[in-house]
Amino acid sequence: MKTANRHFKRQLAATRRAGFSLIELLAVMMILAILMTFLAFRLGNLGEDAKRSMTEQFLQQVSIAIGSYEGETGDYPSSSWESEWGPTPNKTNLGSEVLCVQLWSPDYGGSGISEDQLGNSDEDEAKQNLTTHGNKDLFELVDNWDNPIAYFHRKDYGRADSYFTMDEKGEEGPSTVQARMNPKTGSYFNPRSFQLISAGEDGVFDTDDDLFNFQAERGE
């Protein structure tokens, strides 16, 4: 009888130890799940931070290319369609498309900007080949969210342009943008030159995460 009792107590103790180990395992799994969720959130933020930083650098690179164009031709690239190019396919992404036509014009000789940063979100083309690309596509410069970057020559600062973008939910559609004004002074930023504007992470212009080739506080 005593032997049976000892055997039963050993079995009970083993069962308790196994139960305790299972609880420990579940606790560890829960902690790991929490850590993985936290890390995924942090890595996601770092990814967007990297895209933001790379887009800001790209805007400066494009600004240098535009400055070189002005130094060679005497003026910054236009943001209005030229009649000599034929009829305008549409007015979507207009400023950025016109900018690309001029930076890659056979007469200019190249911009030094990687063609990996070109897109055609509205899939339009000119009636004739206007660039060195070898086709009639009207490309736009795109940011690191693959959305077109708006461009305004100072002469077109009062114009409202429509750009075809994809927002952070993956929905595509038009987004309207105008050259930015400094609310403190009531004058345009870069009043004597040009503006480049990225819609930022949310893919919608005129929101707080927009990026520029000039200094503007969030919300301005």
Stockholm file with secondary structure:
# STOCKHOLM 1.0

chainA/1-220         MKTANRHFKRQLAATRRAGFSLIELLAVMMILAILMTFLAFRLGNLGEDAKRSMTEQFLQQVSIAIGSYEGETGDYPSSSWESEWGPTPNKTNLGSEVLCVQLWSPDYGGSGISEDQLGNSDEDEAKQNLTTHGNKDLFELVDNWDNPIAYFHRKDYGRADSYFTMDEKGEEGPSTVQARMNPKTGSYFNPRSFQLISAGEDGVFDTDDDLFNFQAERGE
#=GR chainA/1-220 SS CHHHHHHHHHHHHHHHHHHHHHHHHHHHHHHHHHHHHHHHHHHHHHHHHHHHHHHHHHHHHHHHHHHHHHHHHSSCCCSSCCGGGCSCSCSBTHHHHHHHHHHTCTTTCCCCCCGGGEECTTCCBCSSCCSSSSSCBCCEEBCTTSCBCEEEEGGGTTCEEEEEEECTTSCEEEEEEECCBCTTTSSBSSTTSEEEEECTTTTCSSSTTCEESSCCCTTC
#=GC SS_cons         CHHHHHHHHHHHHHHHHHHHHHHHHHHHHHHHHHHHHHHHHHHHHHHHHHHHHHHHHHHHHHHHHHHHHHHHHSSCCCSSCCGGGCSCSCSBTHHHHHHHHHHTCTTTCCCCCCGGGEECTTCCBCSSCCSSSSSCBCCEEBCTTSCBCEEEEGGGTTCEEEEEEECTTSCEEEEEEECCBCTTTSSBSSTTSEEEEECTTTTCSSSTTCEESSCCCTTC
//
